[in-house]
Amino acid sequence: MNAFLKPLAATLAGRAIVLFAKLLTGVNAVWLRNGPTAGQTLYFANHSSHGDFVLLWAALPPDLRSLTRPVAGQDYWEASPLRSFIGHDVFNALMIRRDGGGDPVALMTAALQAGDSLIMFPEGTRNTGEEPLLPLKSGLFHIARSCPELRLVPVWIENLKRVLPKGMLLPVPLACSVRFGAPLVLAAGEDKAAFIARARQAMLDLRPEYDRLPEGATAP
């Protein structure tokens, strides 16, 4: 694909992906405290499906979408020419090696210091179990410490695990929402354990009420 056609194809593919995501899930962006702003932001979200960053990216307003790069697994997104085109040219994803090579936190910090906004999943891997959220990795704390002016916005992606269940080849149409919380700030003197616990709770607090019921309970 030549240098002129590739950017055009990427733009059209991006619009098609956003349209498909909205038609499939009717994705509803819910900003619970502050509305979307153009300030540089790290969105950190729960991770239960390969489609998570697509849905979050699609839920952003178009002007913010163009400034925001998802953090993605290099092995997955460079496994074929089509995936590589979508990952690099459509999403402008920040590719991270998952085989132990390189320093993901350093790569994310460098991208943020260059002015990018990012989408990351601090659990570090997809959550395929019954727990609502896996323990968060420490990278979020190190990024917060290295980029003190950065807006850290917790996000909860609702229902996508049911749209793209593990082992299924085709998605199941189902309404989803992306819930954005109030930005967090690393407090003076706050240690890693306290910050990670606070960030994790901020994510869990974004769950809809029906998803907070004790196991086996039913809504009245």
PyMOL commands that place a pseudoatom at each C-alpha (Angstrom):
pseudoatom trace, name=CA, resn=MET, resi=1, chain=A, elem=C, hetatm=0, pos=[0.000, 0.000, 0.000]
pseudoatom trace, name=CA, resn=ASN, resi=2, chain=A, elem=C, hetatm=0, pos=[1.522, 3.320, -1.043]
pseudoatom trace, name=CA, resn=ALA, resi=3, chain=A, elem=C, hetatm=0, pos=[2.211, 6.297, 1.225]
pseudoatom trace, name=CA, resn=PHE, resi=4, chain=A, elem=C, hetatm=0, pos=[-0.927, 8.158, 0.083]
pseudoatom trace, name=CA, resn=LEU, resi=5, chain=A, elem=C, hetatm=0, pos=[-3.433, 5.312, 0.299]
pseudoatom trace, name=CA, resn=LYS, resi=6, chain=A, elem=C, hetatm=0, pos=[-2.289, 3.910, 3.652]
pseudoatom trace, name=CA, resn=PRO, resi=7, chain=A, elem=C, hetatm=0, pos=[-3.331, 6.929, 5.816]
pseudoatom trace, name=CA, resn=LEU, resi=8, chain=A, elem=C, hetatm=0, pos=[-6.645, 7.135, 3.963]
pseudoatom trace, name=CA, resn=ALA, resi=9, chain=A, elem=C, hetatm=0, pos=[-7.270, 3.421, 4.447]
pseudoatom trace, name=CA, resn=ALA, resi=10, chain=A, elem=C, hetatm=0, pos=[-6.394, 3.762, 8.142]
pseudoatom trace, name=CA, resn=THR, resi=11, chain=A, elem=C, hetatm=0, pos=[-8.851, 6.651, 8.589]
pseudoatom trace, name=CA, resn=LEU, resi=12, chain=A, elem=C, hetatm=0, pos=[-11.665, 4.744, 6.859]
pseudoatom trace, name=CA, resn=ALA, resi=13, chain=A, elem=C, hetatm=0, pos=[-10.891, 1.553, 8.800]
pseudoatom trace, name=CA, resn=GLY, resi=14, chain=A, elem=C, hetatm=0, pos=[-10.944, 3.500, 12.090]
pseudoatom trace, name=CA, resn=ARG, resi=15, chain=A, elem=C, hetatm=0, pos=[-14.354, 4.948, 11.320]
pseudoatom trace, name=CA, resn=ALA, resi=16, chain=A, elem=C, hetatm=0, pos=[-15.650, 1.505, 10.335]
pseudoatom trace, name=CA, resn=ILE, resi=17, chain=A, elem=C, hetatm=0, pos=[-14.347, -0.043, 13.583]
pseudoatom trace, name=CA, resn=VAL, resi=18, chain=A, elem=C, hetatm=0, pos=[-15.993, 2.684, 15.685]
pseudoatom trace, name=CA, resn=LEU, resi=19, chain=A, elem=C, hetatm=0, pos=[-19.277, 2.277, 13.798]
pseudoatom trace, name=CA, resn=PHE, resi=20, chain=A, elem=C, hetatm=0, pos=[-19.188, -1.514, 14.175]
pseudoatom trace, name=CA, resn=ALA, resi=21, chain=A, elem=C, hetatm=0, pos=[-18.431, -1.271, 17.899]
pseudoatom trace, name=CA, resn=LYS, resi=22, chain=A, elem=C, hetatm=0, pos=[-21.326, 1.128, 18.416]
pseudoatom trace, name=CA, resn=LEU, resi=23, chain=A, elem=C, hetatm=0, pos=[-23.757, -0.964, 16.361]
pseudoatom trace, name=CA, resn=LEU, resi=24, chain=A, elem=C, hetatm=0, pos=[-22.749, -4.189, 18.115]
pseudoatom trace, name=CA, resn=THR, resi=25, chain=A, elem=C, hetatm=0, pos=[-22.745, -2.892, 21.687]
pseudoatom trace, name=CA, resn=GLY, resi=26, chain=A, elem=C, hetatm=0, pos=[-24.610, 0.431, 21.598]
pseudoatom trace, name=CA, resn=VAL, resi=27, chain=A, elem=C, hetatm=0, pos=[-21.669, 1.604, 23.688]
pseudoatom trace, name=CA, resn=ASN, resi=28, chain=A, elem=C, hetatm=0, pos=[-22.651, 4.283, 26.166]
pseudoatom trace, name=CA, resn=ALA, resi=29, chain=A, elem=C, hetatm=0, pos=[-19.913, 6.531, 27.580]
pseudoatom trace, name=CA, resn=VAL, resi=30, chain=A, elem=C, hetatm=0, pos=[-20.764, 7.551, 31.158]
pseudoatom trace, name=CA, resn=TRP, resi=31, chain=A, elem=C, hetatm=0, pos=[-18.640, 10.323, 32.698]
pseudoatom trace, name=CA, resn=LEU, resi=32, chain=A, elem=C, hetatm=0, pos=[-19.526, 10.122, 36.384]
pseudoatom trace, name=CA, resn=ARG, resi=33, chain=A, elem=C, hetatm=0, pos=[-17.672, 13.184, 37.679]
pseudoatom trace, name=CA, resn=ASN, resi=34, chain=A, elem=C, hetatm=0, pos=[-15.738, 15.243, 35.156]
pseudoatom trace, name=CA, resn=GLY, resi=35, chain=A, elem=C, hetatm=0, pos=[-16.635, 15.272, 31.482]
pseudoatom trace, name=CA, resn=PRO, resi=36, chain=A, elem=C, hetatm=0, pos=[-14.075, 14.552, 28.755]
pseudoatom trace, name=CA, resn=THR, resi=37, chain=A, elem=C, hetatm=0, pos=[-11.287, 17.111, 28.502]
pseudoatom trace, name=CA, resn=ALA, resi=38, chain=A, elem=C, hetatm=0, pos=[-8.386, 17.588, 26.122]
pseudoatom trace, name=CA, resn=GLY, resi=39, chain=A, elem=C, hetatm=0, pos=[-5.809, 17.330, 28.925]
pseudoatom trace, name=CA, resn=GLN, resi=40, chain=A, elem=C, hetatm=0, pos=[-3.231, 14.582, 28.638]
pseudoatom trace, name=CA, resn=THR, resi=41, chain=A, elem=C, hetatm=0, pos=[-4.697, 11.474, 30.261]
pseudoatom trace, name=CA, resn=LEU, resi=42, chain=A, elem=C, hetatm=0, pos=[-3.877, 7.912, 31.196]
pseudoatom trace, name=CA, resn=TYR, resi=43, chain=A, elem=C, hetatm=0, pos=[-7.087, 5.860, 31.123]
pseudoatom trace, name=CA, resn=PHE, resi=44, chain=A, elem=C, hetatm=0, pos=[-6.681, 2.684, 33.194]
pseudoatom trace, name=CA, resn=ALA, resi=45, chain=A, elem=C, hetatm=0, pos=[-9.408, 0.070, 32.829]
pseudoatom trace, name=CA, resn=ASN, resi=46, chain=A, elem=C, hetatm=0, pos=[-10.441, -3.477, 33.699]
pseudoatom trace, name=CA, resn=HIS, resi=47, chain=A, elem=C, hetatm=0, pos=[-9.455, -6.111, 31.147]
pseudoatom trace, name=CA, resn=SER, resi=48, chain=A, elem=C, hetatm=0, pos=[-11.666, -9.097, 30.348]
pseudoatom trace, name=CA, resn=SER, resi=49, chain=A, elem=C, hetatm=0, pos=[-11.728, -9.212, 26.526]
pseudoatom trace, name=CA, resn=HIS, resi=50, chain=A, elem=C, hetatm=0, pos=[-9.565, -8.635, 23.458]
pseudoatom trace, name=CA, resn=GLY, resi=51, chain=A, elem=C, hetatm=0, pos=[-12.071, -5.923, 22.525]
pseudoatom trace, name=CA, resn=ASP, resi=52, chain=A, elem=C, hetatm=0, pos=[-11.569, -3.797, 25.646]
pseudoatom trace, name=CA, resn=PHE, resi=53, chain=A, elem=C, hetatm=0, pos=[-9.362, -1.093, 24.224]
pseudoatom trace, name=CA, resn=VAL, resi=54, chain=A, elem=C, hetatm=0, pos=[-11.420, -0.969, 21.020]
pseudoatom trace, name=CA, resn=LEU, resi=55, chain=A, elem=C, hetatm=0, pos=[-14.574, -0.225, 23.006]
pseudoatom trace, name=CA, resn=LEU, resi=56, chain=A, elem=C, hetatm=0, pos=[-12.877, 2.333, 25.264]
pseudoatom trace, name=CA, resn=TRP, resi=57, chain=A, elem=C, hetatm=0, pos=[-11.231, 4.001, 22.255]
pseudoatom trace, name=CA, resn=ALA, resi=58, chain=A, elem=C, hetatm=0, pos=[-14.578, 4.098, 20.429]
pseudoatom trace, name=CA, resn=ALA, resi=59, chain=A, elem=C, hetatm=0, pos=[-16.287, 5.626, 23.496]
pseudoatom trace, name=CA, resn=LEU, resi=60, chain=A, elem=C, hetatm=0, pos=[-13.988, 8.660, 23.486]
pseudoatom trace, name=CA, resn=PRO, resi=61, chain=A, elem=C, hetatm=0, pos=[-15.029, 11.806, 21.605]
pseudoatom trace, name=CA, resn=PRO, resi=62, chain=A, elem=C, hetatm=0, pos=[-13.356, 11.909, 18.150]
pseudoatom trace, name=CA, resn=ASP, resi=63, chain=A, elem=C, hetatm=0, pos=[-10.960, 14.728, 19.083]
pseudoatom trace, name=CA, resn=LEU, resi=64, chain=A, elem=C, hetatm=0, pos=[-9.688, 12.783, 22.118]
pseudoatom trace, name=CA, resn=ARG, resi=65, chain=A, elem=C, hetatm=0, pos=[-9.636, 9.498, 20.225]
pseudoatom trace, name=CA, resn=SER, resi=66, chain=A, elem=C, hetatm=0, pos=[-7.099, 10.907, 17.783]
pseudoatom trace, name=CA, resn=LEU, resi=67, chain=A, elem=C, hetatm=0, pos=[-4.766, 11.833, 20.682]
pseudoatom trace, name=CA, resn=THR, resi=68, chain=A, elem=C, hetatm=0, pos=[-5.068, 8.566, 22.610]
pseudoatom trace, name=CA, resn=ARG, resi=69, chain=A, elem=C, hetatm=0, pos=[-2.961, 5.461, 22.034]
pseudoatom trace, name=CA, resn=PRO, resi=70, chain=A, elem=C, hetatm=0, pos=[-3.905, 2.046, 23.428]
pseudoatom trace, name=CA, resn=VAL, resi=71, chain=A, elem=C, hetatm=0, pos=[-1.143, -0.027, 24.987]
pseudoatom trace, name=CA, resn=ALA, resi=72, chain=A, elem=C, hetatm=0, pos=[-1.242, -3.394, 23.213]
pseudoatom trace, name=CA, resn=GLY, resi=73, chain=A, elem=C, hetatm=0, pos=[0.570, -6.729, 23.113]
pseudoatom trace, name=CA, resn=GLN, resi=74, chain=A, elem=C, hetatm=0, pos=[3.077, -6.731, 20.260]
pseudoatom trace, name=CA, resn=ASP, resi=75, chain=A, elem=C, hetatm=0, pos=[2.895, -10.507, 19.765]
pseudoatom trace, name=CA, resn=TYR, resi=76, chain=A, elem=C, hetatm=0, pos=[-0.869, -10.364, 19.121]
pseudoatom trace, name=CA, resn=TRP, resi=77, chain=A, elem=C, hetatm=0, pos=[-1.044, -7.235, 16.985]
pseudoatom trace, name=CA, resn=GLU, resi=78, chain=A, elem=C, hetatm=0, pos=[1.941, -8.099, 14.797]
pseudoatom trace, name=CA, resn=ALA, resi=79, chain=A, elem=C, hetatm=0, pos=[0.888, -11.700, 14.173]
pseudoatom trace, name=CA, resn=SER, resi=80, chain=A, elem=C, hetatm=0, pos=[-0.414, -10.901, 10.664]
pseudoatom trace, name=CA, resn=PRO, resi=81, chain=A, elem=C, hetatm=0, pos=[-0.211, -8.023, 8.144]
pseudoatom trace, name=CA, resn=LEU, resi=82, chain=A, elem=C, hetatm=0, pos=[-3.875, -7.109, 8.774]
pseudoatom trace, name=CA, resn=ARG, resi=83, chain=A, elem=C, hetatm=0, pos=[-3.491, -6.974, 12.552]
pseudoatom trace, name=CA, resn=SER, resi=84, chain=A, elem=C, hetatm=0, pos=[-0.277, -5.012, 12.167]
pseudoatom trace, name=CA, resn=PHE, resi=85, chain=A, elem=C, hetatm=0, pos=[-2.028, -2.465, 9.931]
pseudoatom trace, name=CA, resn=ILE, resi=86, chain=A, elem=C, hetatm=0, pos=[-4.905, -2.099, 12.406]
pseudoatom trace, name=CA, resn=GLY, resi=87, chain=A, elem=C, hetatm=0, pos=[-2.631, -1.930, 15.446]
pseudoatom trace, name=CA, resn=HIS, resi=88, chain=A, elem=C, hetatm=0, pos=[-0.044, 0.456, 14.059]
pseudoatom trace, name=CA, resn=ASP, resi=89, chain=A, elem=C, hetatm=0, pos=[-1.882, 2.529, 11.459]
pseudoatom trace, name=CA, resn=VAL, resi=90, chain=A, elem=C, hetatm=0, pos=[-5.476, 2.605, 12.710]
pseudoatom trace, name=CA, resn=PHE, resi=91, chain=A, elem=C, hetatm=0, pos=[-4.997, 2.666, 16.503]
pseudoatom trace, name=CA, resn=ASN, resi=92, chain=A, elem=C, hetatm=0, pos=[-1.408, 3.992, 16.596]
pseudoatom trace, name=CA, resn=ALA, resi=93, chain=A, elem=C, hetatm=0, pos=[-1.003, 1.528, 19.472]
pseudoatom trace, name=CA, resn=LEU, resi=94, chain=A, elem=C, hetatm=0, pos=[2.030, 1.526, 21.740]
pseudoatom trace, name=CA, resn=MET, resi=95, chain=A, elem=C, hetatm=0, pos=[3.317, -2.001, 21.241]
pseudoatom trace, name=CA, resn=ILE, resi=96, chain=A, elem=C, hetatm=0, pos=[4.592, -3.805, 24.325]
pseudoatom trace, name=CA, resn=ARG, resi=97, chain=A, elem=C, hetatm=0, pos=[6.537, -7.064, 24.298]
pseudoatom trace, name=CA, resn=ARG, resi=98, chain=A, elem=C, hetatm=0, pos=[5.033, -9.678, 26.605]
pseudoatom trace, name=CA, resn=ASP, resi=99, chain=A, elem=C, hetatm=0, pos=[7.951, -12.113, 26.510]
pseudoatom trace, name=CA, resn=GLY, resi=100, chain=A, elem=C, hetatm=0, pos=[9.968, -10.295, 29.162]
pseudoatom trace, name=CA, resn=GLY, resi=101, chain=A, elem=C, hetatm=0, pos=[11.956, -8.201, 26.693]
pseudoatom trace, name=CA, resn=GLY, resi=102, chain=A, elem=C, hetatm=0, pos=[12.037, -4.431, 27.120]
pseudoatom trace, name=CA, resn=ASP, resi=103, chain=A, elem=C, hetatm=0, pos=[10.591, -2.309, 29.908]
pseudoatom trace, name=CA, resn=PRO, resi=104, chain=A, elem=C, hetatm=0, pos=[6.842, -1.635, 29.422]
pseudoatom trace, name=CA, resn=VAL, resi=105, chain=A, elem=C, hetatm=0, pos=[6.731, 1.055, 32.118]
pseudoatom trace, name=CA, resn=ALA, resi=106, chain=A, elem=C, hetatm=0, pos=[9.672, 2.895, 30.539]
pseudoatom trace, name=CA, resn=LEU, resi=107, chain=A, elem=C, hetatm=0, pos=[8.002, 2.751, 27.112]
pseudoatom trace, name=CA, resn=MET, resi=108, chain=A, elem=C, hetatm=0, pos=[4.708, 4.075, 28.484]
pseudoatom trace, name=CA, resn=THR, resi=109, chain=A, elem=C, hetatm=0, pos=[6.456, 6.801, 30.453]
pseudoatom trace, name=CA, resn=ALA, resi=110, chain=A, elem=C, hetatm=0, pos=[8.397, 7.904, 27.377]
pseudoatom trace, name=CA, resn=ALA, resi=111, chain=A, elem=C, hetatm=0, pos=[5.209, 8.065, 25.298]
pseudoatom trace, name=CA, resn=LEU, resi=112, chain=A, elem=C, hetatm=0, pos=[3.465, 10.103, 27.991]
pseudoatom trace, name=CA, resn=GLN, resi=113, chain=A, elem=C, hetatm=0, pos=[6.407, 12.462, 28.352]
pseudoatom trace, name=CA, resn=ALA, resi=114, chain=A, elem=C, hetatm=0, pos=[6.273, 12.948, 24.564]
pseudoatom trace, name=CA, resn=GLY, resi=115, chain=A, elem=C, hetatm=0, pos=[2.688, 14.183, 24.936]
pseudoatom trace, name=CA, resn=ASP, resi=116, chain=A, elem=C, hetatm=0, pos=[0.558, 11.128, 24.127]
pseudoatom trace, name=CA, resn=SER, resi=117, chain=A, elem=C, hetatm=0, pos=[-2.489, 10.020, 26.086]
pseudoatom trace, name=CA, resn=LEU, resi=118, chain=A, elem=C, hetatm=0, pos=[-2.702, 6.272, 26.711]
pseudoatom trace, name=CA, resn=ILE, resi=119, chain=A, elem=C, hetatm=0, pos=[-5.148, 3.461, 27.458]
pseudoatom trace, name=CA, resn=MET, resi=120, chain=A, elem=C, hetatm=0, pos=[-3.695, 0.787, 29.732]
pseudoatom trace, name=CA, resn=PHE, resi=121, chain=A, elem=C, hetatm=0, pos=[-4.910, -2.271, 31.644]
pseudoatom trace, name=CA, resn=PRO, resi=122, chain=A, elem=C, hetatm=0, pos=[-3.141, -2.388, 35.022]
pseudoatom trace, name=CA, resn=GLU, resi=123, chain=A, elem=C, hetatm=0, pos=[-4.172, -5.989, 35.752]
pseudoatom trace, name=CA, resn=GLY, resi=124, chain=A, elem=C, hetatm=0, pos=[-1.485, -6.935, 33.226]
pseudoatom trace, name=CA, resn=THR, resi=125, chain=A, elem=C, hetatm=0, pos=[-3.488, -9.750, 31.639]
pseudoatom trace, name=CA, resn=ARG, resi=126, chain=A, elem=C, hetatm=0, pos=[-7.056, -10.601, 30.710]
pseudoatom trace, name=CA, resn=ASN, resi=127, chain=A, elem=C, hetatm=0, pos=[-9.279, -11.546, 33.613]
pseudoatom trace, name=CA, resn=THR, resi=128, chain=A, elem=C, hetatm=0, pos=[-11.033, -14.765, 32.581]
pseudoatom trace, name=CA, resn=GLY, resi=129, chain=A, elem=C, hetatm=0, pos=[-12.115, -15.814, 36.079]
pseudoatom trace, name=CA, resn=GLU, resi=130, chain=A, elem=C, hetatm=0, pos=[-15.005, -14.940, 38.351]
pseudoatom trace, name=CA, resn=GLU, resi=131, chain=A, elem=C, hetatm=0, pos=[-13.262, -12.230, 40.387]
pseudoatom trace, name=CA, resn=PRO, resi=132, chain=A, elem=C, hetatm=0, pos=[-14.386, -8.760, 39.264]
pseudoatom trace, name=CA, resn=LEU, resi=133, chain=A, elem=C, hetatm=0, pos=[-10.811, -7.447, 39.131]
pseudoatom trace, name=CA, resn=LEU, resi=134, chain=A, elem=C, hetatm=0, pos=[-7.372, -9.019, 39.391]
pseudoatom trace, name=CA, resn=PRO, resi=135, chain=A, elem=C, hetatm=0, pos=[-4.642, -7.434, 41.547]
pseudoatom trace, name=CA, resn=LEU, resi=136, chain=A, elem=C, hetatm=0, pos=[-3.127, -4.398, 39.831]
pseudoatom trace, name=CA, resn=LYS, resi=137, chain=A, elem=C, hetatm=0, pos=[0.503, -4.358, 38.774]
pseudoatom trace, name=CA, resn=SER, resi=138, chain=A, elem=C, hetatm=0, pos=[2.847, -1.721, 40.146]
pseudoatom trace, name=CA, resn=GLY, resi=139, chain=A, elem=C, hetatm=0, pos=[3.409, -0.013, 36.783]
pseudoatom trace, name=CA, resn=LEU, resi=140, chain=A, elem=C, hetatm=0, pos=[0.532, 2.389, 37.373]
pseudoatom trace, name=CA, resn=PHE, resi=141, chain=A, elem=C, hetatm=0, pos=[2.248, 3.706, 40.515]
pseudoatom trace, name=CA, resn=HIS, resi=142, chain=A, elem=C, hetatm=0, pos=[5.600, 4.184, 38.776]
pseudoatom trace, name=CA, resn=ILE, resi=143, chain=A, elem=C, hetatm=0, pos=[3.929, 6.066, 35.903]
pseudoatom trace, name=CA, resn=ALA, resi=144, chain=A, elem=C, hetatm=0, pos=[2.034, 8.286, 38.355]
pseudoatom trace, name=CA, resn=ARG, resi=145, chain=A, elem=C, hetatm=0, pos=[5.284, 9.083, 40.129]
pseudoatom trace, name=CA, resn=SER, resi=146, chain=A, elem=C, hetatm=0, pos=[7.183, 9.817, 36.889]
pseudoatom trace, name=CA, resn=CYS, resi=147, chain=A, elem=C, hetatm=0, pos=[4.414, 11.979, 35.367]
pseudoatom trace, name=CA, resn=PRO, resi=148, chain=A, elem=C, hetatm=0, pos=[2.947, 13.985, 38.278]
pseudoatom trace, name=CA, resn=GLU, resi=149, chain=A, elem=C, hetatm=0, pos=[0.895, 16.325, 36.037]
pseudoatom trace, name=CA, resn=LEU, resi=150, chain=A, elem=C, hetatm=0, pos=[-0.826, 13.462, 34.238]
pseudoatom trace, name=CA, resn=ARG, resi=151, chain=A, elem=C, hetatm=0, pos=[-4.590, 12.923, 34.659]
pseudoatom trace, name=CA, resn=LEU, resi=152, chain=A, elem=C, hetatm=0, pos=[-5.147, 9.324, 35.823]
pseudoatom trace, name=CA, resn=VAL, resi=153, chain=A, elem=C, hetatm=0, pos=[-8.719, 8.357, 34.959]
pseudoatom trace, name=CA, resn=PRO, resi=154, chain=A, elem=C, hetatm=0, pos=[-10.157, 5.043, 36.215]
pseudoatom trace, name=CA, resn=VAL, resi=155, chain=A, elem=C, hetatm=0, pos=[-12.484, 3.269, 33.788]
pseudoatom trace, name=CA, resn=TRP, resi=156, chain=A, elem=C, hetatm=0, pos=[-14.891, 0.346, 34.087]
pseudoatom trace, name=CA, resn=ILE, resi=157, chain=A, elem=C, hetatm=0, pos=[-15.916, -1.504, 30.922]
pseudoatom trace, name=CA, resn=GLU, resi=158, chain=A, elem=C, hetatm=0, pos=[-19.254, -3.214, 31.475]
pseudoatom trace, name=CA, resn=ASN, resi=159, chain=A, elem=C, hetatm=0, pos=[-20.529, -6.363, 29.735]
pseudoatom trace, name=CA, resn=LEU, resi=160, chain=A, elem=C, hetatm=0, pos=[-17.843, -6.779, 27.064]
pseudoatom trace, name=CA, resn=LYS, resi=161, chain=A, elem=C, hetatm=0, pos=[-16.795, -10.177, 28.454]
pseudoatom trace, name=CA, resn=ARG, resi=162, chain=A, elem=C, hetatm=0, pos=[-20.303, -11.346, 27.501]
pseudoatom trace, name=CA, resn=VAL, resi=163, chain=A, elem=C, hetatm=0, pos=[-20.038, -9.834, 23.995]
pseudoatom trace, name=CA, resn=LEU, resi=164, chain=A, elem=C, hetatm=0, pos=[-16.742, -11.598, 23.250]
pseudoatom trace, name=CA, resn=PRO, resi=165, chain=A, elem=C, hetatm=0, pos=[-16.736, -14.677, 25.522]
pseudoatom trace, name=CA, resn=LYS, resi=166, chain=A, elem=C, hetatm=0, pos=[-13.590, -16.774, 25.628]
pseudoatom trace, name=CA, resn=GLY, resi=167, chain=A, elem=C, hetatm=0, pos=[-13.479, -19.377, 22.863]
pseudoatom trace, name=CA, resn=MET, resi=168, chain=A, elem=C, hetatm=0, pos=[-16.203, -17.780, 20.724]
pseudoatom trace, name=CA, resn=LEU, resi=169, chain=A, elem=C, hetatm=0, pos=[-15.336, -16.756, 17.165]
pseudoatom trace, name=CA, resn=LEU, resi=170, chain=A, elem=C, hetatm=0, pos=[-18.248, -14.375, 16.656]
pseudoatom trace, name=CA, resn=PRO, resi=171, chain=A, elem=C, hetatm=0, pos=[-19.366, -11.556, 18.974]
pseudoatom trace, name=CA, resn=VAL, resi=172, chain=A, elem=C, hetatm=0, pos=[-22.798, -11.557, 20.619]
pseudoatom trace, name=CA, resn=PRO, resi=173, chain=A, elem=C, hetatm=0, pos=[-24.715, -8.253, 20.308]
pseudoatom trace, name=CA, resn=LEU, resi=174, chain=A, elem=C, hetatm=0, pos=[-25.230, -6.869, 23.814]
pseudoatom trace, name=CA, resn=ALA, resi=175, chain=A, elem=C, hetatm=0, pos=[-25.430, -3.391, 25.318]
pseudoatom trace, name=CA, resn=CYS, resi=176, chain=A, elem=C, hetatm=0, pos=[-22.190, -2.191, 26.926]
pseudoatom trace, name=CA, resn=SER, resi=177, chain=A, elem=C, hetatm=0, pos=[-21.116, 0.901, 28.801]
pseudoatom trace, name=CA, resn=VAL, resi=178, chain=A, elem=C, hetatm=0, pos=[-17.766, 2.522, 29.487]
pseudoatom trace, name=CA, resn=ARG, resi=179, chain=A, elem=C, hetatm=0, pos=[-17.817, 4.350, 32.819]
pseudoatom trace, name=CA, resn=PHE, resi=180, chain=A, elem=C, hetatm=0, pos=[-15.198, 7.043, 33.442]
pseudoatom trace, name=CA, resn=GLY, resi=181, chain=A, elem=C, hetatm=0, pos=[-14.445, 8.100, 37.028]
pseudoatom trace, name=CA, resn=ALA, resi=182, chain=A, elem=C, hetatm=0, pos=[-12.865, 11.144, 38.640]
pseudoatom trace, name=CA, resn=PRO, resi=183, chain=A, elem=C, hetatm=0, pos=[-9.125, 11.574, 37.974]
pseudoatom trace, name=CA, resn=LEU, resi=184, chain=A, elem=C, hetatm=0, pos=[-6.727, 10.361, 40.641]
pseudoatom trace, name=CA, resn=VAL, resi=185, chain=A, elem=C, hetatm=0, pos=[-3.586, 12.117, 41.853]
pseudoatom trace, name=CA, resn=LEU, resi=186, chain=A, elem=C, hetatm=0, pos=[-0.656, 10.501, 43.624]
pseudoatom trace, name=CA, resn=ALA, resi=187, chain=A, elem=C, hetatm=0, pos=[-0.658, 12.088, 47.072]
pseudoatom trace, name=CA, resn=ALA, resi=188, chain=A, elem=C, hetatm=0, pos=[2.525, 13.484, 48.589]
pseudoatom trace, name=CA, resn=GLY, resi=189, chain=A, elem=C, hetatm=0, pos=[4.296, 10.674, 50.422]
pseudoatom trace, name=CA, resn=GLU, resi=190, chain=A, elem=C, hetatm=0, pos=[1.784, 8.022, 49.298]
pseudoatom trace, name=CA, resn=ASP, resi=191, chain=A, elem=C, hetatm=0, pos=[3.481, 4.658, 48.953]
pseudoatom trace, name=CA, resn=LYS, resi=192, chain=A, elem=C, hetatm=0, pos=[2.964, 2.074, 46.236]
pseudoatom trace, name=CA, resn=ALA, resi=193, chain=A, elem=C, hetatm=0, pos=[0.664, -0.251, 48.177]
pseudoatom trace, name=CA, resn=ALA, resi=194, chain=A, elem=C, hetatm=0, pos=[-1.649, 2.566, 49.286]
pseudoatom trace, name=CA, resn=PHE, resi=195, chain=A, elem=C, hetatm=0, pos=[-1.877, 4.105, 45.820]
pseudoatom trace, name=CA, resn=ILE, resi=196, chain=A, elem=C, hetatm=0, pos=[-2.499, 0.780, 44.063]
pseudoatom trace, name=CA, resn=ALA, resi=197, chain=A, elem=C, hetatm=0, pos=[-5.211, -0.101, 46.595]
pseudoatom trace, name=CA, resn=ARG, resi=198, chain=A, elem=C, hetatm=0, pos=[-6.854, 3.293, 46.061]
pseudoatom trace, name=CA, resn=ALA, resi=199, chain=A, elem=C, hetatm=0, pos=[-6.682, 2.999, 42.273]
pseudoatom trace, name=CA, resn=ARG, resi=200, chain=A, elem=C, hetatm=0, pos=[-8.157, -0.510, 42.384]
pseudoatom trace, name=CA, resn=GLN, resi=201, chain=A, elem=C, hetatm=0, pos=[-11.016, 0.643, 44.601]
pseudoatom trace, name=CA, resn=ALA, resi=202, chain=A, elem=C, hetatm=0, pos=[-11.679, 3.592, 42.278]
pseudoatom trace, name=CA, resn=MET, resi=203, chain=A, elem=C, hetatm=0, pos=[-12.147, 1.111, 39.431]
pseudoatom trace, name=CA, resn=LEU, resi=204, chain=A, elem=C, hetatm=0, pos=[-14.396, -1.181, 41.464]
pseudoatom trace, name=CA, resn=ASP, resi=205, chain=A, elem=C, hetatm=0, pos=[-16.517, 1.780, 42.577]
pseudoatom trace, name=CA, resn=LEU, resi=206, chain=A, elem=C, hetatm=0, pos=[-17.442, 2.406, 38.927]
pseudoatom trace, name=CA, resn=ARG, resi=207, chain=A, elem=C, hetatm=0, pos=[-19.289, -0.895, 38.597]
pseudoatom trace, name=CA, resn=PRO, resi=208, chain=A, elem=C, hetatm=0, pos=[-23.053, -0.590, 38.106]
pseudoatom trace, name=CA, resn=GLU, resi=209, chain=A, elem=C, hetatm=0, pos=[-25.165, -1.461, 41.152]
pseudoatom trace, name=CA, resn=TYR, resi=210, chain=A, elem=C, hetatm=0, pos=[-26.307, -4.859, 39.846]
pseudoatom trace, name=CA, resn=ASP, resi=211, chain=A, elem=C, hetatm=0, pos=[-22.671, -5.911, 39.490]
pseudoatom trace, name=CA, resn=ARG, resi=212, chain=A, elem=C, hetatm=0, pos=[-21.914, -5.172, 43.159]
pseudoatom trace, name=CA, resn=LEU, resi=213, chain=A, elem=C, hetatm=0, pos=[-24.335, -7.734, 44.619]
pseudoatom trace, name=CA, resn=PRO, resi=214, chain=A, elem=C, hetatm=0, pos=[-22.827, -10.505, 46.763]
pseudoatom trace, name=CA, resn=GLU, resi=215, chain=A, elem=C, hetatm=0, pos=[-22.385, -13.823, 45.010]
pseudoatom trace, name=CA, resn=GLY, resi=216, chain=A, elem=C, hetatm=0, pos=[-25.702, -15.656, 44.758]
pseudoatom trace, name=CA, resn=ALA, resi=217, chain=A, elem=C, hetatm=0, pos=[-27.796, -12.610, 45.661]
pseudoatom trace, name=CA, resn=THR, resi=218, chain=A, elem=C, hetatm=0, pos=[-30.473, -11.172, 43.404]
pseudoatom trace, name=CA, resn=ALA, resi=219, chain=A, elem=C, hetatm=0, pos=[-31.643, -7.631, 42.924]
pseudoatom trace, name=CA, resn=PRO, resi=220, chain=A, elem=C, hetatm=0, pos=[-34.925, -6.749, 44.680]
for i in range(1, 220): cmd.bond("trace and resi %d" % i, "trace and resi %d" % (i + 1))
show_as sticks, trace
zoom trace
